[in-house]
């Protein structure tokens, strides 16, 4: 009987302790509502929390229609200045757009319609073609050639093979002066400076 009574006392101790612990936990969680108000009133004013902002739909703006014909970098700058944040280049032939300045805008998806500034805009671009000018066939005009007559030269009077001139006056009178070494009528007596030319 004594053993049963001791076991019974121990169970009540455990049950009573568990109940008290549960009451403290519940009281701590719920707390006194007046106490929370008093603490809030007594607390010094701190930095106020920002008022919750309502999430409204992003504002819309019309995409300019005059972007076609501009280079891709200039068009992107215009759209960025208007507040558009997501801009993508897409070439008409599938090539990568590495240097936007070398590409020309040929179309803008959603141009002239009002879209949100966060909308993804696709700039369709093409590389300007190099203009190669093919020369037009020209007809050659035949320029008449004018035959130029050769200048008339007076025939040289050939000195006879056995020509002999007493002096230079005689050689000049015969039209043979000046006389070069090896020519008929040349002799050292007529060549005063002995340079190979007589009757200079």
C-alpha positions as a Markdown table, in Angstrom:
| # | Residue | x | y | z |
|---|---|---|---|---|
| 1 | Unk | 0.0 | 0.0 | 0.0 |
| 2 | Unk | 2.8 | 2.4 | 0.8 |
| 3 | Unk | 4.5 | 1.7 | -2.5 |
| 4 | Unk | 1.3 | 2.5 | -4.4 |
| 5 | Unk | 0.9 | 5.7 | -2.5 |
| 6 | Unk | 4.5 | 6.8 | -3.2 |
| 7 | Unk | 4.0 | 6.1 | -6.9 |
| 8 | Unk | 0.8 | 8.1 | -6.9 |
| 9 | Unk | 2.5 | 11.1 | -5.2 |
| 10 | Unk | 5.2 | 11.1 | -7.9 |
| 11 | Unk | 2.6 | 11.1 | -10.7 |
| 12 | Unk | 0.9 | 14.1 | -9.3 |
| 13 | Unk | 4.2 | 16.0 | -8.9 |
| 14 | Unk | 4.9 | 15.4 | -12.6 |
| 15 | Unk | 1.4 | 16.4 | -13.7 |
| 16 | Unk | 1.4 | 19.5 | -11.5 |
| 17 | Unk | 4.8 | 20.6 | -12.8 |
| 18 | Unk | 3.8 | 20.1 | -16.4 |
| 19 | Unk | 0.6 | 22.1 | -16.0 |
| 20 | Unk | 2.5 | 25.0 | -14.4 |
| 21 | Unk | 5.1 | 25.0 | -17.1 |
| 22 | Unk | 2.3 | 25.0 | -19.8 |
| 23 | Unk | 0.6 | 28.0 | -18.1 |
| 24 | Unk | 3.9 | 30.0 | -18.1 |
| 25 | Unk | 4.4 | 29.3 | -21.7 |
| 26 | Unk | 0.9 | 30.3 | -22.7 |
| 27 | Unk | 1.0 | 33.5 | -20.6 |
| 28 | Unk | 4.4 | 34.4 | -22.1 |
| 29 | Unk | 3.1 | 34.0 | -25.6 |
| 30 | Unk | -0.1 | 35.9 | -25.3 |
| 31 | Unk | 1.1 | 38.5 | -22.8 |
| 32 | Unk | -1.0 | 41.3 | -21.4 |
| 33 | Unk | -2.5 | 43.4 | -24.2 |
| 34 | Unk | -2.5 | 46.5 | -22.1 |
| 35 | Unk | 1.1 | 46.0 | -21.2 |
| 36 | Unk | 2.1 | 46.0 | -25.0 |
| 37 | Unk | 0.1 | 49.3 | -25.5 |
| 38 | Unk | 1.8 | 50.9 | -22.5 |
| 39 | Unk | 5.3 | 49.9 | -23.7 |
| 40 | Unk | 4.5 | 51.3 | -27.2 |
| 41 | Unk | 3.4 | 54.6 | -25.6 |
| 42 | Unk | 6.4 | 54.8 | -23.4 |
| 43 | Unk | 8.9 | 53.9 | -26.0 |
| 44 | Unk | 10.8 | 56.9 | -27.6 |
| 45 | Unk | 9.8 | 57.6 | -31.1 |
| 46 | Unk | 12.2 | 55.8 | -33.5 |
| 47 | Unk | 12.6 | 56.1 | -37.2 |
| 48 | Unk | 9.3 | 55.6 | -38.8 |
| 49 | Unk | 8.9 | 52.6 | -41.0 |
| 50 | Unk | 8.2 | 53.6 | -44.6 |
| 51 | Unk | 4.6 | 53.4 | -45.5 |
| 52 | Unk | 3.8 | 50.4 | -47.6 |
| 53 | Unk | 3.7 | 51.3 | -51.2 |
| 54 | Unk | 1.0 | 49.9 | -53.4 |
| 55 | Unk | 2.4 | 48.0 | -56.3 |
| 56 | Unk | 0.8 | 49.6 | -59.3 |
| 57 | Unk | 1.2 | 48.6 | -62.8 |
| 58 | Unk | 4.3 | 50.1 | -64.5 |
| 59 | Unk | 3.6 | 53.2 | -66.5 |
| 60 | Unk | 3.3 | 52.8 | -70.2 |
| 61 | Unk | 5.0 | 54.9 | -72.9 |
| 62 | Unk | 4.8 | 54.9 | -76.7 |
| 63 | Unk | 7.8 | 53.5 | -78.5 |
| 64 | Unk | 9.0 | 56.2 | -81.0 |
| 65 | Unk | 8.4 | 55.4 | -84.6 |
| 66 | Unk | 11.4 | 57.4 | -86.0 |
| 67 | Unk | 14.0 | 54.8 | -84.9 |
| 68 | Unk | 14.1 | 53.1 | -88.3 |
| 69 | Unk | 17.1 | 54.2 | -90.2 |
| 70 | Unk | 19.2 | 55.2 | -87.2 |
| 71 | Unk | 22.2 | 53.2 | -86.1 |
| 72 | Unk | 21.5 | 50.7 | -83.4 |
| 73 | Unk | 23.6 | 52.4 | -80.7 |
| 74 | Unk | 21.8 | 55.7 | -81.2 |
| 75 | Unk | 18.3 | 54.0 | -81.1 |
| 76 | Unk | 19.3 | 52.2 | -77.9 |
| 77 | Unk | 20.4 | 55.5 | -76.3 |
| 78 | Unk | 17.0 | 57.1 | -77.2 |
| 79 | Unk | 15.1 | 54.2 | -75.7 |
| 80 | Unk | 17.2 | 54.1 | -72.6 |
| 81 | Unk | 16.7 | 57.8 | -72.1 |
| 82 | Unk | 12.9 | 57.2 | -72.2 |
| 83 | Unk | 13.2 | 54.6 | -69.4 |
| 84 | Unk | 13.1 | 51.3 | -71.3 |
| 85 | Unk | 15.3 | 48.8 | -69.5 |
| 86 | Unk | 15.3 | 45.6 | -71.6 |
| 87 | Unk | 16.6 | 46.1 | -75.1 |
| 88 | Unk | 17.8 | 43.4 | -77.4 |
| 89 | Unk | 19.4 | 43.5 | -80.9 |
| 90 | Unk | 18.4 | 40.9 | -83.4 |
| 91 | Unk | 19.9 | 40.9 | -86.9 |
| 92 | Unk | 17.8 | 40.1 | -89.9 |
| 93 | Unk | 20.3 | 37.5 | -91.1 |
| 94 | Unk | 21.0 | 35.9 | -87.7 |
| 95 | Unk | 24.5 | 37.3 | -87.3 |
| 96 | Unk | 25.8 | 38.5 | -83.9 |
| 97 | Unk | 25.6 | 42.3 | -83.4 |
| 98 | Unk | 29.0 | 43.1 | -81.9 |
| 99 | Unk | 29.4 | 46.8 | -82.7 |
| 100 | Unk | 26.0 | 48.4 | -82.7 |
| 101 | Unk | 27.3 | 51.5 | -84.5 |
| 102 | Unk | 27.8 | 49.4 | -87.6 |
| 103 | Unk | 24.2 | 48.3 | -87.8 |
| 104 | Unk | 21.0 | 50.1 | -88.9 |
| 105 | Unk | 17.6 | 49.7 | -87.3 |
| 106 | Unk | 15.1 | 48.3 | -89.8 |
| 107 | Unk | 12.2 | 47.6 | -87.4 |
| 108 | Unk | 11.2 | 47.9 | -83.7 |
| 109 | Unk | 8.8 | 45.4 | -82.2 |
| 110 | Unk | 5.8 | 47.3 | -80.8 |
| 111 | Unk | 6.7 | 50.7 | -82.4 |
| 112 | Unk | 4.1 | 53.4 | -82.0 |
| 113 | Unk | 2.2 | 51.4 | -79.3 |
| 114 | Unk | 2.2 | 52.2 | -75.6 |
| 115 | Unk | 4.1 | 49.5 | -73.6 |
| 116 | Unk | 5.4 | 49.3 | -70.1 |
| 117 | Unk | 9.0 | 50.5 | -69.6 |
| 118 | Unk | 10.0 | 47.1 | -68.4 |
| 119 | Unk | 8.8 | 45.4 | -71.6 |
| 120 | Unk | 11.5 | 43.6 | -73.6 |
| 121 | Unk | 12.0 | 45.6 | -76.9 |
| 122 | Unk | 13.6 | 43.9 | -79.8 |
| 123 | Unk | 15.5 | 46.1 | -82.3 |
| 124 | Unk | 15.7 | 44.4 | -85.7 |
| 125 | Unk | 18.9 | 45.5 | -87.3 |
| 126 | Unk | 20.7 | 45.1 | -90.6 |
| 127 | Unk | 24.2 | 45.9 | -91.7 |
| 128 | Unk | 24.2 | 48.7 | -94.3 |
| 129 | Unk | 25.3 | 47.4 | -97.7 |
| 130 | Unk | 28.4 | 48.9 | -99.2 |
| 131 | Unk | 27.4 | 50.8 | -102.3 |
| 132 | Unk | 29.6 | 49.6 | -105.2 |
| 133 | Unk | 29.3 | 51.8 | -108.3 |
| 134 | Unk | 29.6 | 49.9 | -111.5 |
| 135 | Unk | 31.0 | 52.2 | -114.2 |
| 136 | Unk | 28.7 | 52.5 | -117.0 |
| 137 | Unk | 30.0 | 51.3 | -120.3 |
| 138 | Unk | 31.5 | 54.1 | -122.2 |
| 139 | Unk | 31.8 | 54.3 | -126.0 |
| 140 | Unk | 35.2 | 55.2 | -127.0 |
| 141 | Unk | 35.3 | 58.0 | -129.4 |
| 142 | Unk | 37.9 | 57.5 | -132.1 |
| 143 | Unk | 40.2 | 60.4 | -132.1 |
| 144 | Unk | 41.4 | 61.0 | -135.7 |
| 145 | Unk | 45.1 | 60.7 | -135.9 |
| 146 | Unk | 46.8 | 63.5 | -137.7 |
| 147 | Unk | 49.8 | 62.3 | -139.6 |
| 148 | Unk | 52.7 | 64.6 | -138.8 |
| 149 | Unk | 55.1 | 65.0 | -141.7 |
| 150 | Unk | 58.7 | 64.4 | -140.7 |
| 151 | Unk | 60.7 | 67.6 | -140.7 |
| 152 | Unk | 62.4 | 68.3 | -143.9 |
| 153 | Unk | 66.1 | 67.9 | -143.6 |
| 154 | Unk | 68.4 | 69.2 | -146.1 |
| 155 | Unk | 70.5 | 66.5 | -147.5 |
| 156 | Unk | 74.1 | 66.8 | -146.4 |
| 157 | Unk | 76.5 | 67.3 | -149.1 |
| 158 | Unk | 78.8 | 64.4 | -148.9 |
| 159 | Unk | 82.4 | 65.4 | -149.3 |
| 160 | Unk | 84.2 | 63.5 | -151.9 |
| 161 | Unk | 86.3 | 60.7 | -150.6 |
| 162 | Unk | 89.5 | 62.4 | -151.7 |
| 163 | Unk | 88.5 | 65.9 | -150.5 |
| 164 | Unk | 91.2 | 68.2 | -149.6 |
| 165 | Unk | 90.7 | 71.7 | -148.1 |
| 166 | Unk | 93.5 | 74.1 | -148.1 |
| 167 | Unk | 92.1 | 75.9 | -145.1 |
| 168 | Unk | 88.9 | 76.1 | -143.1 |
| 169 | Unk | 87.4 | 78.9 | -145.3 |
| 170 | Unk | 87.5 | 76.6 | -148.2 |
| 171 | Unk | 85.9 | 73.8 | -146.1 |
| 172 | Unk | 83.2 | 76.1 | -145.0 |
| 173 | Unk | 82.5 | 77.3 | -148.5 |
| 174 | Unk | 82.1 | 73.7 | -149.6 |
| 175 | Unk | 79.7 | 73.1 | -146.6 |
| 176 | Unk | 81.8 | 70.5 | -145.1 |
| 177 | Unk | 82.8 | 72.4 | -141.8 |
| 178 | Unk | 83.0 | 71.2 | -139.1 |
| 179 | Unk | 85.0 | 68.1 | -140.1 |
| 180 | Unk | 85.3 | 65.3 | -137.7 |
| 181 | Unk | 88.2 | 62.9 | -137.4 |
| 182 | Unk | 87.6 | 60.0 | -139.9 |
| 183 | Unk | 85.5 | 62.1 | -142.3 |
| 184 | Unk | 86.9 | 63.0 | -145.7 |
| 185 | Unk | 88.9 | 66.2 | -145.7 |
| 186 | Unk | 89.9 | 66.0 | -142.0 |
| 187 | Unk | 93.5 | 66.6 | -141.3 |
| 188 | Unk | 95.4 | 67.7 | -138.2 |
| 189 | Unk | 96.5 | 70.9 | -139.8 |
| 190 | Unk | 92.9 | 72.1 | -139.8 |
| 191 | Unk | 92.3 | 71.0 | -136.2 |
| 192 | Unk | 93.9 | 73.7 | -134.1 |
| 193 | Unk | 93.1 | 72.4 | -130.6 |
| 194 | Unk | 93.5 | 68.7 | -131.6 |
| 195 | Unk | 90.2 | 67.6 | -130.2 |
| 196 | Unk | 89.1 | 65.6 | -133.3 |
| 197 | Unk | 87.0 | 68.4 | -134.8 |
| 198 | Unk | 88.5 | 70.6 | -137.6 |
| 199 | Unk | 87.2 | 73.9 | -138.7 |
| 200 | Unk | 84.9 | 74.6 | -135.7 |
